[in-house]
Amino acid sequence: MEDPVPVQPQRVVIFRPFPLEVGQKITIAHGPRAGDWEVIGVSERRVRLRCPVSHKEVEWDHFCYLVEIRENEPWPHRG
């Protein structure tokens, strides 16, 4: 049997889907979707947003993630 690879503490960036809710006001800081939006619809796979200035409505697959950076996190994670 092989010896397991030792787990070393590392700096790890954690991504989690953010649970958007209807009525939330959000700001997307960068990228082609950048700007202020109001959440007007949420399904299991899609999110519907409205621009508060132009009132343009868009619907996209979920894409918002909460990011957390952890110091001294064991990596790689083991099941």
Residue pairs with C-beta under 8 A, 6 or more apart in sequence:
7 74
7 75
7 76
7 78
8 74
8 75
9 72
9 73
9 74
9 75
10 72
10 73
10 74
10 75
11 69
11 70
11 71
11 72
11 73
12 69
12 70
12 73
12 75
13 67
13 68
13 69
14 67
14 68
14 69
14 70
15 65
15 66
15 67
16 65
16 66
16 68
17 62
17 64
17 65
17 66
18 64
18 65
18 66
20 26
20 39
20 42
20 47
20 62
20 64
21 39
21 42
22 39
22 40
22 41
22 42
23 38
23 39
24 38
24 39
25 36
25 37
25 38
25 39
25 52
26 36
26 37
26 38
26 39
26 49
26 64
27 35
27 36
27 37
28 34
28 35
28 37
28 64
33 60
33 63
35 51
36 51
36 52
36 53
37 49
37 50
37 51
37 52
38 49
38 50
38 52
39 47
39 48
39 49
40 48
40 49
40 50
40 57
41 47
41 48
41 59
42 48
45 61
45 62
46 59
46 60
46 61
46 62
47 59
47 60
47 61
47 62
47 63
47 64
48 57
48 58
48 59
49 57
49 58
49 59
49 60
50 56
50 57
50 58
51 57
